[in-house]
Amino acid sequence: MSQKKSLSFTYNQASEQIVLLLKNDKELIDVKPYYDPANLQRIPELMKLSPDAAAAFLHYEHQVYQTAQALPERTKELIAITVAHVTGCPYCIDVHVKKFKGLGGTVEEIMEALLVAASTRAGAILSHGVNALLAFEEGEGKNPEKSAGKSQNGPECFC
């Protein structure tokens, strides 16, 4: 006989986190969130594993955010928010939204930037559809320059 299971969510005000609760017939299980902001405190541990690369990254990040002056810091944070959404990093979303808000940014600006990113991403997918069309037509004589230059020995794809 299978156990009856239910799933629910609750908001923990103390930790400001949504808590996932899985309940089976016998017990209530509090499921730890995968992305916990406290995890960011372990970044120094990672950096110790490759200190030269970590130092180079921190120098690069400083150059981008502090030294380069063509864009205001607020604009850089808005860009970072949209990139964080495209890459799907909840840590970056959280950090950059807080920085942006602290610089006077609004939720309306974030939403508009996210819509621009979504539109651009969708447009890129459509634009790359031309590659699918060309690949489909390859060998049919519709795209002779592409068919003639194809390597028979090299890798087809690196993904």
N, C-alpha and C positions, 0 to 999 in steps of 0.2 A: 504494500500500500504506500503510495507516494505522500510525502508531507505537503501540506498546504503552505504556500509561501506568499507573502505580500511585501510590497515595496512602498515606502513612503519617504517624504522629505520633510525636514523641519529646519527652521532657522535658529542657530545658536547665537544670541545677541552678544554674549561674552566674547566669543571668538570671531564674530562677524562672518560666520561660515554657514553654508547650507550643509546640513548633515543628512546623510543617506541612511535610512533605517531599513534593514531587511528583517522581516519577522517570519519565522516558521512556527509550527505548532507549539514549540516548547520555549523559545527564547526570542528576545529582541537583540539584534546584532547591530552595533554602531559601526558603520563602515568608515574607515579613515579616508579622508579625501586624498586623491593622488597628488594634486597640486596644492601643497600647503605653503603659504608664504614664508613660514619659518624655515622651510628647506633652503631658502636663499642664504641663510646664515652659514651654510656649509660650503659656499663658493670658495672661501680661502683654502679649504682642504683640497679642492680640485686644483687650485692654482699651485699648490705645493708639489703636485705631481708633475708639473711641467712649468717651472718658474720662469724660464726664459721666454717661452711662448706666451705665458700669462702676462708678463711684463710688457711684451711687444703689443699684445692686445689692448692692455690698459693705456699704453702710450697712444695707440691708434685712436681709441675711444676718446681720449682727452683731446687729441687733435681735432677730431670731428665735432665734438660738442663744445669745447672751450676755445680752442685756438682759431679755427676757421670762423670768419665773421660775416660771410656773405648773407647768411640767413640768421634771423633772430632766434634765440634759444626756444622761444615759444613755438615757432614754426617747426624747428627741428623735433620738438617733442610731439607735435601733431603728426608729423611724418612718421615718427617712431611708433605712434599708436596705430596708424594704419598698417605699417609693415608688420607689427606684432600680430595684428588680426589676420593678415595674409599668411604669415608663417604659423599662426595658431599657438602662440606662446602666452599662456595666461599670466605667467610671471611678468613678462615684458608689458603686457596690457596694463596690469595693475600698477607697476612702477611708473610707466610713462603717463598714464592718466593722472596719477597723483601729482607728478611734476607739472604737467600741463595745467591742471586745475590751480596749482600753486602760483603759476605764472599768469593767472587771470583768464585762462581758457574756459570755454563754455561747453556744455554738453551738446548744444546745437552745432557748434563747430566740429566736435568729434563725430556726430552723426553725419554731417555733410561730407566730411573727409572719408568716413567709412563707405558712404554711398559712391563717392568718386572711386575709391579703391575697388569696390565690388563691380562697378561699371567697367573700369579699366581691365580687371581680371576677366570678366565675361567677354569683353571686346578682344582681349588677347587670345582667348580660346577660339573665338570666331575667326580671327585673323589667321591663327595657326591651322584652321580648317583647310586653308589653301594647300598646306603640306599634305593633308590627307587626300585632297583632290588630285594633286600631282602624283602621289604615290599610287593611287588607284588607276590613273591614266597611264602610268609608266608601262612601257612595253606594248602599248596599243597604237603607237605612232603619233599620238597627240602631243607628246612632249619629247621630241627626238633628242634635244640637247641633254636632257636629264638621263635618258636611256643610254645614250652613247658613252657618257662619262662614268657609268657605274662600275665600281670595282667588284670583281667576282671573288677576291681573296680576303678583303678586309672585313672587319666587324660591321654588322648592319646597324647596331644600336649599342649605346653605352649605358642604357638604363637597366 
